[in-house]
Amino acid sequence: MSEELPTLKSADIPAGKNEAASRAELAEPALAYDYFKSMASISVATLGGILTLGGTVFGARIAPWQMGISALAVALSGLLALQAQTDIMQLRQGVKPPLNSSRAALRLVPALFGLGLGIFLAFLLLSYFAPGVAARLR
């Protein structure tokens, strides 16, 4: 008994009324959907961690605007991942999404996630290793 997963390609999408709606821009929509689902979940967890740590443990070291910048980038990453999931589902159903952001989201989601996490860690490390500079940024 073979438990091999079927490969989903754009040819597997049913043809709808509009031929443009039946073409997916992603070679493997099932893998992209799972990726975006994971990134949306990770973004929510990371956002909770940034807000919790920035408000409690590191509240005296990180200014609210610094925490806000990093949280905004992570939140945008999660929102883009959720939007890309929606676009993939619409494509799988043969509906042309109003704004097919799935291809751009493959680049933007990890970039925004890394940017937000990097900003948070940079401000935190700056507060420890260069307290004078960090105090001026507050």
Helices and strands as residue ranges (DSSP letters): G 10-12, G 19-22, H 29-55, H 64-92, H 102-129, H 131-137
